[in-house]
Amino acid sequence: MNAPVAVTDRLVLRDFTPSDVPLYVALSADPEIMRYLGGPKSAEHCIGEIEAISKQYAAIAVGMLAVERREDGQFLGICGLSYEPWYPDDLQIGWRFFKDHWGQGYPTEAARVWRDHAFATLGAPRLISISDVPNFRSHRVMERLGMRPDHDAVLQDGEETFEARIYVQERALWQSVINAGNFPR
C-alpha cells in the first residue's frame, strides 16, 4: 500500500494502488454515481485519470485520491482537490463514493482533511466546490464543510452544458473559525 496522505478516525486518504483500478472503474461506470459528473466513464478513461491524478499529486500536492476505510482497508471512493477549467485560479474540492457508503459521513470526513490542506498547507485564499444545481447530497456536504452558496452558472463540459451551483469558503473565515475553536465537525 502507498503511504497514507492522511488518516482520520475512520479513513485513510492515499494515492491509488493497482488493486484500486477495477474499483475506480466500477465507481466511475455507475450511472447513478456519475449522474452529476458527466455520465459513466470507460475503463480507458479511468486508467488515464488515475495516472494523471497520481502525477499531479506528486508534483503539486493536489489530486482526487483514494479513500479507504481504516478498519478493513475497503476502497470507498475518492476525494481531493483539483483545478477546473471554469475557475482555473481556484482550488476545487470534490468527492465520489460508492452508493453503499452514502449517508455515513465519509465524504465530509475526507473533505475536511482536504479543506484544511488547501488552507493550512497550500495557502489557498479560497476554496470552491462545483455541483449540478439539483445535486442536493453534495450541497449538504459542502455546507457541513462550512462552505456557502456563492452563485449559479451555466458551465460547459465538452459538448454538454449544465446548471451549476458554486459554493465557496474563504481562507480568512476558515482561519477565524479555527482560531475560535468553533469549526463544525
TAFEN-V68253 format. One record per residue. RES is the residue in three letters. D_LAST is the distance of its C-alpha to the last C-alpha in Angstrom with 2 decimals. Layout:
<<RES D_LAST> <RES D_LAST>>
This chain:
<<MET 28.55> <ASN 27.44> <ALA 25.52> <PRO 21.76> <VAL 20.18> <ALA 16.87> <VAL 15.72> <THR 12.36> <ASP 12.35> <ARG 13.83> <LEU 15.02> <VAL 17.65> <LEU 17.94> <ARG 21.63> <ASP 24.75> <PHE 26.84> <THR 29.52> <PRO 32.73> <SER 31.56> <ASP 28.70> <VAL 31.29> <PRO 32.38> <LEU 28.85> <TYR 27.85> <VAL 31.11> <ALA 30.38> <LEU 26.89> <SER 28.51> <ALA 31.50> <ASP 29.79> <PRO 30.72> <GLU 27.84> <ILE 25.18> <MET 27.16> <ARG 27.97> <TYR 26.04> <LEU 26.58> <GLY 30.33> <GLY 31.43> <PRO 32.12> <LYS 33.05> <SER 35.92> <ALA 35.78> <GLU 37.52> <HIS 34.99> <CYS 32.10> <ILE 33.95> <GLY 34.52> <GLU 30.86> <ILE 29.83> <GLU 32.51> <ALA 31.54> <ILE 27.81> <SER 28.69> <LYS 31.17> <GLN 28.90> <TYR 26.08> <ALA 28.78> <ALA 30.14> <ILE 27.24> <ALA 23.95> <VAL 22.96> <GLY 23.02> <MET 21.62> <LEU 21.56> <ALA 21.58> <VAL 18.65> <GLU 19.79> <ARG 18.56> <ARG 18.87> <GLU 20.73> <ASP 23.52> <GLY 23.42> <GLN 23.41> <PHE 23.01> <LEU 20.36> <GLY 20.65> <ILE 19.94> <CYS 17.35> <GLY 17.94> <LEU 19.55> <SER 22.95> <TYR 25.50> <GLU 26.92> <PRO 30.43> <TRP 29.57> <TYR 27.49> <PRO 28.81> <ASP 27.60> <ASP 23.89> <LEU 21.48> <GLN 20.05> <ILE 17.01> <GLY 17.74> <TRP 17.58> <ARG 19.99> <PHE 19.70> <PHE 22.40> <LYS 22.54> <ASP 22.38> <HIS 18.80> <TRP 17.63> <GLY 15.44> <GLN 13.79> <GLY 10.49> <TYR 12.24> <PRO 12.47> <THR 8.83> <GLU 8.38> <ALA 11.64> <ALA 11.29> <ARG 8.53> <VAL 11.34> <TRP 13.90> <ARG 12.43> <ASP 12.33> <HIS 15.75> <ALA 17.15> <PHE 16.58> <ALA 17.00> <THR 19.62> <LEU 21.35> <GLY 21.24> <ALA 20.82> <PRO 21.42> <ARG 19.36> <LEU 17.68> <ILE 18.77> <SER 18.27> <ILE 21.36> <SER 21.91> <ASP 24.79> <VAL 24.72> <PRO 24.75> <ASN 21.85> <PHE 19.49> <ARG 17.32> <SER 16.49> <HIS 16.14> <ARG 13.35> <VAL 11.42> <MET 12.40> <GLU 11.25> <ARG 7.65> <LEU 8.03> <GLY 9.53> <MET 12.96> <ARG 15.82> <PRO 19.12> <ASP 21.79> <HIS 24.86> <ASP 26.56> <ALA 29.15> <VAL 31.66> <LEU 31.26> <GLN 33.69> <ASP 33.01> <GLY 36.43> <GLU 38.56> <GLU 35.77> <THR 34.27> <PHE 31.13> <GLU 29.38> <ALA 26.05> <ARG 23.16> <ILE 21.70> <TYR 18.22> <VAL 17.73> <GLN 15.47> <GLU 17.56> <ARG 17.12> <ALA 18.23> <LEU 15.52> <TRP 12.79> <GLN 14.82> <SER 15.29> <VAL 11.69> <ILE 11.18> <ASN 14.49> <ALA 13.69> <GLY 10.73> <ASN 8.79> <PHE 6.28> <PRO 3.78> <ARG 0.00>>
